[in-house]
Amino acid sequence: MDKKQNSTLNEKTLDESDKPDISPDNDELKSKSENENDDQSKEKNPEEQINELEDKLARTFAEMENQRRRFEKEKDDAFEYGGFSFAKEALSLIDNLERSKQILENDASLKNSEALKKIIEHLDIIYKDLISIFSKNNIKPIESLNKKLDPNIHQAMMEIEDDQKEPGTIIQEIQKGFTIKDRLLRPSLVGVSKKTKLNDKKDEENKGK
Protein backbone atom coordinates (compact mmCIF):
# COMPACT_ATOMS: atom_id res chain seq x y z
CA MET A 1 0.00 0.00 0.00
CA ASP A 2 2.79 2.42 0.81
CA LYS A 3 4.44 1.88 -2.50
CA LYS A 4 1.21 2.53 -4.40
CA GLN A 5 0.50 5.69 -2.46
CA ASN A 6 4.01 6.99 -3.05
CA SER A 7 3.78 6.36 -6.77
CA THR A 8 0.44 8.17 -6.95
CA LEU A 9 1.83 11.17 -5.12
CA ASN A 10 4.83 11.30 -7.40
CA GLU A 11 2.60 11.28 -10.49
CA LYS A 12 0.49 14.11 -9.11
CA THR A 13 3.59 16.11 -8.32
CA LEU A 14 4.94 15.59 -11.81
CA ASP A 15 1.61 16.56 -13.42
CA GLU A 16 1.40 19.77 -11.43
CA SER A 17 4.98 20.70 -12.29
CA ASP A 18 4.29 20.17 -15.99
CA LYS A 19 1.32 22.62 -16.03
CA PRO A 20 2.15 26.10 -17.45
CA ASP A 21 2.19 29.08 -15.17
CA ILE A 22 -1.01 31.04 -15.92
CA SER A 23 -0.71 33.56 -13.14
CA PRO A 24 -0.98 37.16 -14.44
CA ASP A 25 2.24 39.02 -15.10
CA ASN A 26 2.80 42.05 -12.91
CA ASP A 27 4.05 44.18 -15.85
CA GLU A 28 0.93 43.46 -17.86
CA LEU A 29 -1.30 44.38 -14.96
CA LYS A 30 0.56 47.65 -14.55
CA SER A 31 0.30 48.55 -18.23
CA LYS A 32 -3.44 47.78 -18.26
CA SER A 33 -4.08 49.91 -15.23
CA GLU A 34 -2.01 52.76 -16.71
CA ASN A 35 -3.99 52.59 -19.96
CA GLU A 36 -7.26 52.65 -18.04
CA ASN A 37 -6.04 55.67 -16.10
CA ASP A 38 -5.00 57.41 -19.33
CA ASP A 39 -8.42 56.77 -20.90
CA GLN A 40 -10.12 58.14 -17.84
CA SER A 41 -7.87 61.21 -17.88
CA LYS A 42 -8.65 61.75 -21.59
CA GLU A 43 -12.38 61.77 -20.98
CA LYS A 44 -13.70 65.34 -21.24
CA ASN A 45 -15.66 66.90 -18.50
CA PRO A 46 -19.25 68.00 -19.22
CA GLU A 47 -18.29 71.62 -19.77
CA GLU A 48 -15.72 70.71 -22.40
CA GLN A 49 -18.19 68.43 -24.14
CA ILE A 50 -20.79 71.23 -24.23
CA ASN A 51 -18.24 73.65 -25.67
CA GLU A 52 -17.29 71.14 -28.33
CA LEU A 53 -20.92 70.60 -29.29
CA GLU A 54 -21.55 74.34 -29.43
CA ASP A 55 -18.54 74.76 -31.72
CA LYS A 56 -19.74 72.02 -34.06
CA LEU A 57 -23.22 73.53 -34.09
CA ALA A 58 -21.86 76.99 -34.93
CA ARG A 59 -19.78 75.57 -37.78
CA THR A 60 -22.80 73.73 -39.16
CA PHE A 61 -24.95 76.87 -39.09
CA ALA A 62 -22.16 78.88 -40.77
CA GLU A 63 -21.88 76.32 -43.57
CA MET A 64 -25.65 76.32 -44.04
CA GLU A 65 -25.65 80.12 -44.26
CA ASN A 66 -22.86 80.08 -46.86
CA GLN A 67 -24.76 77.57 -48.94
CA ARG A 68 -27.92 79.69 -48.71
CA ARG A 69 -26.03 82.78 -49.89
CA ARG A 70 -24.48 80.86 -52.79
CA PHE A 71 -27.91 79.60 -53.80
CA GLU A 72 -29.39 83.11 -53.63
CA LYS A 73 -26.56 84.52 -55.77
CA GLU A 74 -26.93 81.77 -58.37
CA LYS A 75 -30.68 82.35 -58.46
CA ASP A 76 -30.24 86.12 -58.89
CA ASP A 77 -27.61 85.63 -61.60
CA ALA A 78 -29.87 83.20 -63.44
CA PHE A 79 -32.71 85.74 -63.30
CA GLU A 80 -30.59 88.75 -64.22
CA TYR A 81 -28.36 87.16 -66.88
CA GLY A 82 -30.40 84.18 -68.03
CA GLY A 83 -30.56 85.62 -71.56
CA PHE A 84 -26.81 86.21 -71.80
CA SER A 85 -26.17 83.48 -74.40
CA PHE A 86 -29.25 84.40 -76.40
CA ALA A 87 -28.30 88.09 -76.42
CA LYS A 88 -24.76 87.29 -77.53
CA GLU A 89 -26.03 85.24 -80.47
CA ALA A 90 -28.60 87.90 -81.35
CA LEU A 91 -25.79 90.39 -81.96
CA SER A 92 -25.07 88.56 -85.21
CA LEU A 93 -28.26 90.17 -86.59
CA ILE A 94 -26.74 93.62 -86.12
CA ASP A 95 -23.43 92.48 -87.61
CA ASN A 96 -25.17 91.08 -90.69
CA LEU A 97 -27.16 94.28 -91.16
CA GLU A 98 -24.01 96.39 -91.05
CA ARG A 99 -22.17 94.08 -93.45
CA SER A 100 -25.08 94.11 -95.87
CA LYS A 101 -25.17 97.91 -95.74
CA GLN A 102 -21.43 98.17 -96.46
CA ILE A 103 -21.64 95.71 -99.37
CA LEU A 104 -24.51 97.64 -100.95
CA GLU A 105 -22.78 100.99 -100.47
CA ASN A 106 -19.62 99.64 -102.13
CA ASP A 107 -21.50 98.19 -105.10
CA ALA A 108 -20.55 100.34 -108.08
CA SER A 109 -23.73 99.46 -109.99
CA LEU A 110 -25.95 100.77 -107.18
CA LYS A 111 -24.08 103.94 -106.20
CA ASN A 112 -26.16 107.11 -106.16
CA SER A 113 -29.27 105.19 -107.19
CA GLU A 114 -32.73 105.70 -105.69
CA ALA A 115 -33.02 101.94 -105.07
CA LEU A 116 -29.87 102.01 -102.90
CA LYS A 117 -31.14 104.97 -100.88
CA LYS A 118 -34.43 103.19 -100.12
CA ILE A 119 -32.68 99.94 -99.17
CA ILE A 120 -30.28 101.79 -96.86
CA GLU A 121 -33.18 103.65 -95.24
CA HIS A 122 -34.98 100.36 -94.52
CA LEU A 123 -31.81 98.76 -93.15
CA ASP A 124 -31.27 101.78 -90.86
CA ILE A 125 -34.86 101.49 -89.57
CA ILE A 126 -34.35 97.78 -88.78
CA TYR A 127 -31.02 98.55 -87.13
CA LYS A 128 -32.53 101.25 -84.91
CA ASP A 129 -35.41 98.95 -83.94
CA LEU A 130 -32.98 96.22 -82.92
CA ILE A 131 -30.91 98.65 -80.84
CA SER A 132 -34.13 99.91 -79.19
CA ILE A 133 -35.23 96.36 -78.31
CA PHE A 134 -31.79 95.58 -76.91
CA SER A 135 -31.76 98.77 -74.83
CA LYS A 136 -35.13 97.89 -73.28
CA ASN A 137 -33.53 94.64 -72.13
CA ASN A 138 -30.44 96.41 -70.73
CA ILE A 139 -28.27 95.44 -73.70
CA LYS A 140 -26.45 98.59 -74.74
CA PRO A 141 -23.77 99.40 -77.33
CA ILE A 142 -20.35 100.54 -76.16
CA GLU A 143 -19.35 104.04 -77.24
CA SER A 144 -15.90 103.74 -78.77
CA LEU A 145 -15.07 106.38 -81.40
CA ASN A 146 -12.79 109.17 -80.14
CA LYS A 147 -12.52 107.43 -76.75
CA LYS A 148 -9.27 106.30 -75.13
CA LEU A 149 -8.65 102.58 -75.44
CA ASP A 150 -10.00 100.70 -72.42
CA PRO A 151 -8.80 97.07 -72.32
CA ASN A 152 -11.85 96.17 -70.24
CA ILE A 153 -14.30 96.92 -73.05
CA HIS A 154 -12.16 97.44 -76.18
CA GLN A 155 -9.91 95.14 -78.17
CA ALA A 156 -7.36 96.86 -80.41
CA MET A 157 -7.07 95.14 -83.79
CA MET A 158 -4.80 97.61 -85.54
CA GLU A 159 -2.84 100.84 -85.17
CA ILE A 160 -3.44 103.71 -87.58
CA GLU A 161 -1.03 106.63 -88.01
CA ASP A 162 -2.76 109.85 -87.07
CA ASP A 163 -1.02 112.93 -85.70
CA GLN A 164 -4.33 114.70 -85.07
CA LYS A 165 -5.28 112.32 -82.26
CA GLU A 166 -3.56 111.35 -79.05
CA PRO A 167 -1.89 107.92 -79.30
CA GLY A 168 -4.26 105.20 -78.13
CA THR A 169 -7.39 107.05 -79.23
CA ILE A 170 -10.00 104.93 -81.01
CA ILE A 171 -10.48 106.25 -84.55
CA GLN A 172 -12.08 103.22 -86.18
CA GLU A 173 -14.73 100.78 -84.99
CA ILE A 174 -14.45 97.42 -86.71
CA GLN A 175 -17.15 95.67 -84.71
CA LYS A 176 -19.46 97.26 -82.14
CA GLY A 177 -19.28 95.96 -78.60
CA PHE A 178 -22.16 95.56 -76.17
CA THR A 179 -22.79 95.26 -72.44
CA ILE A 180 -25.68 93.58 -70.64
CA LYS A 181 -26.37 95.43 -67.40
CA ASP A 182 -22.98 95.59 -65.66
CA ARG A 183 -21.39 92.75 -67.65
CA LEU A 184 -19.46 92.78 -70.90
CA LEU A 185 -21.38 90.95 -73.60
CA ARG A 186 -18.58 91.34 -76.13
CA PRO A 187 -15.75 93.88 -76.54
CA SER A 188 -15.57 96.46 -79.31
CA LEU A 189 -13.04 95.61 -82.00
CA VAL A 190 -11.29 98.87 -82.81
CA GLY A 191 -8.39 100.60 -84.52
CA VAL A 192 -6.34 103.04 -82.44
CA SER A 193 -4.22 106.00 -83.42
CA LYS A 194 -0.46 106.21 -83.24
CA LYS A 195 2.04 108.86 -84.21
CA THR A 196 3.63 108.85 -87.64
CA LYS A 197 7.21 107.66 -87.90
CA LEU A 198 8.38 111.22 -88.63
CA ASN A 199 6.86 112.53 -85.41
CA ASP A 200 8.25 109.57 -83.49
CA LYS A 201 11.74 110.50 -84.65
CA LYS A 202 11.20 114.12 -83.65
CA ASP A 203 10.03 113.05 -80.19
CA GLU A 204 13.09 110.84 -79.77
CA GLU A 205 15.38 113.70 -80.83
CA ASN A 206 13.70 116.07 -78.40
CA LYS A 207 14.12 113.57 -75.59
CA GLY A 208 17.79 113.17 -76.42
CA LYS A 209 18.47 116.91 -76.11
C-alpha positions in Angstrom: 0.0 0.0 0.0 2.8 2.4 0.8 4.4 1.9 -2.5 1.2 2.5 -4.4 0.5 5.7 -2.5 4.0 7.0 -3.1 3.8 6.4 -6.8 0.4 8.2 -7.0 1.8 11.2 -5.1 4.8 11.3 -7.4 2.6 11.3 -10.5 0.5 14.1 -9.1 3.6 16.1 -8.3 4.9 15.6 -11.8 1.6 16.6 -13.4 1.4 19.8 -11.4 5.0 20.7 -12.3 4.3 20.2 -16.0 1.3 22.6 -16.0 2.1 26.1 -17.4 2.2 29.1 -15.2 -1.0 31.0 -15.9 -0.7 33.6 -13.1 -1.0 37.2 -14.4 2.2 39.0 -15.1 2.8 42.0 -12.9 4.0 44.2 -15.8 0.9 43.5 -17.9 -1.3 44.4 -15.0 0.6 47.6 -14.5 0.3 48.6 -18.2 -3.4 47.8 -18.3 -4.1 49.9 -15.2 -2.0 52.8 -16.7 -4.0 52.6 -20.0 -7.3 52.6 -18.0 -6.0 55.7 -16.1 -5.0 57.4 -19.3 -8.4 56.8 -20.9 -10.1 58.1 -17.8 -7.9 61.2 -17.9 -8.7 61.8 -21.6 -12.4 61.8 -21.0 -13.7 65.3 -21.2 -15.7 66.9 -18.5 -19.3 68.0 -19.2 -18.3 71.6 -19.8 -15.7 70.7 -22.4 -18.2 68.4 -24.1 -20.8 71.2 -24.2 -18.2 73.7 -25.7 -17.3 71.1 -28.3 -20.9 70.6 -29.3 -21.5 74.3 -29.4 -18.5 74.8 -31.7 -19.7 72.0 -34.1 -23.2 73.5 -34.1 -21.9 77.0 -34.9 -19.8 75.6 -37.8 -22.8 73.7 -39.2 -24.9 76.9 -39.1 -22.2 78.9 -40.8 -21.9 76.3 -43.6 -25.7 76.3 -44.0 -25.6 80.1 -44.3 -22.9 80.1 -46.9 -24.8 77.6 -48.9 -27.9 79.7 -48.7 -26.0 82.8 -49.9 -24.5 80.9 -52.8 -27.9 79.6 -53.8 -29.4 83.1 -53.6 -26.6 84.5 -55.8 -26.9 81.8 -58.4 -30.7 82.4 -58.5 -30.2 86.1 -58.9 -27.6 85.6 -61.6 -29.9 83.2 -63.4 -32.7 85.7 -63.3 -30.6 88.7 -64.2 -28.4 87.2 -66.9 -30.4 84.2 -68.0 -30.6 85.6 -71.6 -26.8 86.2 -71.8 -26.2 83.5 -74.4 -29.3 84.4 -76.4 -28.3 88.1 -76.4 -24.8 87.3 -77.5 -26.0 85.2 -80.5 -28.6 87.9 -81.4 -25.8 90.4 -82.0 -25.1 88.6 -85.2 -28.3 90.2 -86.6 -26.7 93.6 -86.1 -23.4 92.5 -87.6 -25.2 91.1 -90.7 -27.2 94.3 -91.2 -24.0 96.4 -91.0 -22.2 94.1 -93.4 -25.1 94.1 -95.9 -25.2 97.9 -95.7 -21.4 98.2 -96.5 -21.6 95.7 -99.4 -24.5 97.6 -101.0 -22.8 101.0 -100.5 -19.6 99.6 -102.1 -21.5 98.2 -105.1 -20.6 100.3 -108.1 -23.7 99.5 -110.0 -25.9 100.8 -107.2 -24.1 103.9 -106.2 -26.2 107.1 -106.2 -29.3 105.2 -107.2 -32.7 105.7 -105.7 -33.0 101.9 -105.1 -29.9 102.0 -102.9 -31.1 105.0 -100.9 -34.4 103.2 -100.1 -32.7 99.9 -99.2 -30.3 101.8 -96.9 -33.2 103.6 -95.2 -35.0 100.4 -94.5 -31.8 98.8 -93.1 -31.3 101.8 -90.9 -34.9 101.5 -89.6 -34.4 97.8 -88.8 -31.0 98.5 -87.1 -32.5 101.3 -84.9 -35.4 99.0 -83.9 -33.0 96.2 -82.9 -30.9 98.7 -80.8 -34.1 99.9 -79.2 -35.2 96.4 -78.3 -31.8 95.6 -76.9 -31.8 98.8 -74.8 -35.1 97.9 -73.3 -33.5 94.6 -72.1 -30.4 96.4 -70.7 -28.3 95.4 -73.7 -26.4 98.6 -74.7 -23.8 99.4 -77.3 -20.4 100.5 -76.2 -19.4 104.0 -77.2 -15.9 103.7 -78.8 -15.1 106.4 -81.4 -12.8 109.2 -80.1 -12.5 107.4 -76.7 -9.3 106.3 -75.1 -8.6 102.6 -75.4 -10.0 100.7 -72.4 -8.8 97.1 -72.3 -11.8 96.2 -70.2 -14.3 96.9 -73.1 -12.2 97.4 -76.2 -9.9 95.1 -78.2 -7.4 96.9 -80.4 -7.1 95.1 -83.8 -4.8 97.6 -85.5 -2.8 100.8 -85.2 -3.4 103.7 -87.6 -1.0 106.6 -88.0 -2.8 109.9 -87.1 -1.0 112.9 -85.7 -4.3 114.7 -85.1 -5.3 112.3 -82.3 -3.6 111.3 -79.1 -1.9 107.9 -79.3 -4.3 105.2 -78.1 -7.4 107.1 -79.2 -10.0 104.9 -81.0 -10.5 106.3 -84.5 -12.1 103.2 -86.2 -14.7 100.8 -85.0 -14.4 97.4 -86.7 -17.1 95.7 -84.7 -19.5 97.3 -82.1 -19.3 96.0 -78.6 -22.2 95.6 -76.2 -22.8 95.3 -72.4 -25.7 93.6 -70.6 -26.4 95.4 -67.4 -23.0 95.6 -65.7 -21.4 92.8 -67.7 -19.5 92.8 -70.9 -21.4 91.0 -73.6 -18.6 91.3 -76.1 -15.8 93.9 -76.5 -15.6 96.5 -79.3 -13.0 95.6 -82.0 -11.3 98.9 -82.8 -8.4 100.6 -84.5 -6.3 103.0 -82.4 -4.2 106.0 -83.4 -0.5 106.2 -83.2 2.0 108.9 -84.2 3.6 108.9 -87.6 7.2 107.7 -87.9 8.4 111.2 -88.6 6.9 112.5 -85.4 8.2 109.6 -83.5 11.7 110.5 -84.6 11.2 114.1 -83.6 10.0 113.1 -80.2 13.1 110.8 -79.8 15.4 113.7 -80.8 13.7 116.1 -78.4 14.1 113.6 -75.6 17.8 113.2 -76.4 18.5 116.9 -76.1 
